[in-house]
Amino acid sequence: MTSDPGTGSLLDKLKSRFTSNDEQGKEELQDEADKLHAAHFLTDMEYTMIEGSMNFHDKVAREVMVPRTDAFMIDIEDDLAGNIDDILSQPYSRIPVYQQDKDNIVGVIHIRTILREARRVGFDQLTYERLLSVPLFAPETIELDQLLAQMQQSQQQIAILTDEYGGITGLVTLEDLIEEIVGDIADEVDKTEVLATKLNDYEYVVYGKMPLDDFNDQFGTDLEMEDVDTIAGYVITKLGVIPGKTEHLMVHLDNGMVLTTRRMQGSRLLTVLLTLPKGEEVFPPLQAEQEYQHENTEDRENEKEKKH
């Protein structure tokens, strides 16, 4: 890559970005980064990091969290040996522990602590008291730079997020925060998660947990709604009701697309059918949807509910 004097001034402006909320300065910095990237003075990775750094201050934890419903947690009331088996089968190193209800998080277990204590006293002698560490709690509305500072200060790599009433809404890891700056970090256990599957030229099955920003990027829309981060949240809020298990309710977008509720689990909208304008009257073939469900781990867990 060819060096350029402009990159020095760009980095100076980037540093000042973290001490200023000047929107005009941010736009100027974005324009300068765009020009340097287009002229090949910035690599794709450098450009991604600069963009991530600029946007980091403007995001809150709720936007990047793993929702409570999708987070792997264990109940302290359950048998410890069984929970350890579950933990060792997961790709996570830190596991939140709750008591009876996920709104009552009592600690975090690190897999390294399990192995260290097991080596010292044996697996049969392990107790929750030996394994639990104090969790870090933070409001879901905390800005990412503030959360990062708290995690660094407390030397915690996972934060439990709460709503205004103290209920648990999700969790954020240090890796999640770093990825907001540098982009996705793939490791040996990461798997690409497919959140939308094409059925035919006009129809897609979309997972309800797909972030609204990702949906907009993939399908060329500009959907936005205050305090809504996922396509499921957008659809439910637009409808104003929770669909029944057998109901297929529609949301018509201004561009002619139609979002139809498909699979429900209690009050959770698991999948949405996206129909493009030319094929909005056609539902996806049942076989295609079943194959899609079979291929996804989360859908497999709900196969029994579907058969009843």
Rosetta blueprint (number, residue, H / E / L):
1 M L
2 T L
3 S L
4 D L
5 P H
6 G H
7 T H
8 G H
9 S H
10 L H
11 L H
12 D H
13 K H
14 L H
15 K H
16 S H
17 R H
18 F L
19 T L
20 S L
21 N L
22 D L
23 E H
24 Q H
25 G H
26 K H
27 E H
28 E H
29 L H
30 Q H
31 D H
32 E H
33 A H
34 D H
35 K H
36 L H
37 H H
38 A H
39 A L
40 H L
41 F L
42 L L
43 T L
44 D H
45 M H
46 E H
47 Y H
48 T H
49 M H
50 I H
51 E H
52 G H
53 S H
54 M H
55 N H
56 F H
57 H L
58 D L
59 K L
60 V E
61 A H
62 R H
63 E H
64 V L
65 M L
66 V E
67 P E
68 R H
69 T H
70 D H
71 A L
72 F L
73 M L
74 I E
75 D E
76 I L
77 E L
78 D L
79 D L
80 L H
81 A H
82 G H
83 N H
84 I H
85 D H
86 D H
87 I H
88 L H
89 S L
90 Q L
91 P L
92 Y L
93 S L
94 R E
95 I E
96 P E
97 V E
98 Y E
99 Q L
100 Q L
101 D L
102 K L
103 D L
104 N L
105 I E
106 V E
107 G E
108 V E
109 I E
110 H E
111 I H
112 R H
113 T H
114 I H
115 L H
116 R H
117 E H
118 A H
119 R H
120 R H
121 V H
122 G L
123 F H
124 D H
125 Q H
126 L L
127 T L
128 Y H
129 E H
130 R H
131 L H
132 L E
133 S E
134 V L
135 P L
136 L E
137 F E
138 A E
139 P E
140 E L
141 T L
142 I L
143 E E
144 L H
145 D H
146 Q H
147 L H
148 L H
149 A H
150 Q H
151 M H
152 Q H
153 Q H
154 S H
155 Q L
156 Q L
157 Q L
158 I E
159 A E
160 I E
161 L E
162 T E
163 D L
164 E L
165 Y L
166 G L
167 G L
168 I E
169 T E
170 G E
171 L E
172 V E
173 T E
174 L H
175 E H
176 D H
177 L H
178 I H
179 E H
180 E H
181 I H
182 V H
183 G L
184 D L
185 I L
186 A L
187 D L
188 E L
189 V L
190 D L
191 K L
192 T L
193 E L
194 V L
195 L L
196 A E
197 T E
198 K E
199 L L
200 N L
201 D L
202 Y L
203 E E
204 Y E
205 V E
206 V E
207 Y E
208 G L
209 K L
210 M L
211 P E
212 L H
213 D H
214 D H
215 F H
216 N H
217 D H
218 Q H
219 F H
220 G L
221 T L
222 D L
223 L L
224 E L
225 M L
226 E L
227 D L
228 V L
229 D L
230 T E
231 I H
232 A H
233 G H
234 Y H
235 V H
236 I H
237 T H
238 K H
239 L H
240 G L
241 V L
242 I L
243 P L
244 G L
245 K L
246 T L
247 E L
248 H L
249 L L
250 M E
251 V E
252 H E
253 L L
254 D L
255 N L
256 G L
257 M L
258 V E
259 L E
260 T E
261 T E
262 R L
263 R L
264 M E
265 Q E
266 G L
267 S L
268 R E
269 L E
270 L L
271 T E
272 V E
273 L E
274 L E
275 T E
276 L L
277 P H
278 K H
279 G H
280 E L
281 E L
282 V L
283 F L
284 P L
285 P L
286 L H
287 Q H
288 A H
289 E H
290 Q H
291 E H
292 Y H
293 Q H
294 H H
295 E H
296 N L
297 T H
298 E H
299 D H
300 R H
301 E H
302 N L
303 E H
304 K H
305 E H
306 K H
307 K H
308 H L
